[in-house]
Amino acid sequence: MRLLLVEDDRLLAEGLASQLEKAGFSVDVTGTAKEAMLLGVQEDYRAAVLDLGLPDGNGLDVLRKWRQDNANFAVLILTARGDWQDKVSGLKAGADDYLGKPFQAEELIARLNAIVRRSEGRVLSSVKAGHFELDENRQCLKIDNGPEHSLTGTEFRLLRCLMSRPGHIFSKEQLMEQLYNLTESPNENVIEAYIRRLRKLVGPETIETRRGQGYLFNDAF
């Protein structure tokens, strides 16, 4: 999942980004309201973590701008602990949840996963498609009446993207956007390499190639 982290404390942002990437997110980081406003409407994010206290503006204004421009990804705001006015204002402006500082990274990740699940109409921390179940907490693939397979971070993100919308064709560009952040520039051939690896787990007919279009997950198998 592609995520935007808006936090001006560099050390906190670096630590959080590392934890979020381990949890299966592809993270872009910014510390300014101006850049956050632009990235939120230009990039295809599934979620954002938004600090309200930014050096060049108020995070609430960033959130309002996103919602006005129909950026509908899930948003978790960070507030000073006990500042209930900011929490209420954030929820009214379109936030999905809030977390007071200081906090534990584990709680932030759990809350993020919860609001993303709600946005996708899910309750459990797994993605099911056909005979396959992707465990988000353990980042492994379970197959009906079959073995369980551990996945690398990139394999997990790619398979989660495909399984989240069975039958939907994802272009290479769309998959690249979800797998890598703005500071990374891998070759498009890397997608083909990971598709080959995943097909060894789910079968060649489960991940279809549509020539000139992209890939789709076929949950009929």
MOZIHU-V822379 format. One record per backbone hydrogen bond with DSSP energy under -1.0 kcal/mol. CO is the residue of the C=O (numbers start at 1). NH is the residue of the N-H. Records with the same first field share a line. If there is no record, write none. Layout:
# MOZIHU-V822379
CO->NH / NH
This chain:
# MOZIHU-V822379
1->26
2->46 / 47
3->28
4->49
5->30
6->51
9->13
10->14
11->15
12->16
13->17
14->18
15->19
16->20
17->21
18->22
19->23
20->25
21->24
26->3
28->5
30->7
32->36
33->37
34->38
35->39
36->40
38->42
39->43
43->45
46->74
47->4
48->76
49->6
50->78
52->54 / 59
54->57
57->54
58->62
59->63
60->64
61->65
62->66
63->67
64->68
65->69
66->71
67->70
70->72
74->48
75->96 / 97
76->50
77->99
78->52
79->101
80->83
82->84
83->87
84->88
85->89
86->90
87->91
88->92
89->93
90->95
97->77
99->79
101->81
104->108
105->109
106->110
107->111
108->112
109->113
110->114
111->115
112->116
113->117
114->118
115->119
116->120
117->122
118->121
124->126
125->136
127->134
129->132
131->144
132->129
133->142
134->127
135->139 / 140
139->151
140->135
141->149
142->133
143->146
147->143
149->141
152->156
153->157
154->158
155->159
156->160
157->161
158->162
159->163
160->164
165->168
170->215
171->175
172->176
173->177
174->178
175->179
176->180
181->184
187->190
188->191
189->193
190->194
191->195
192->196
193->197
194->198
195->199
198->201 / 202
199->203
203->206
206->218
208->216
210->213 / 214
214->210
215->170
216->208
217->167
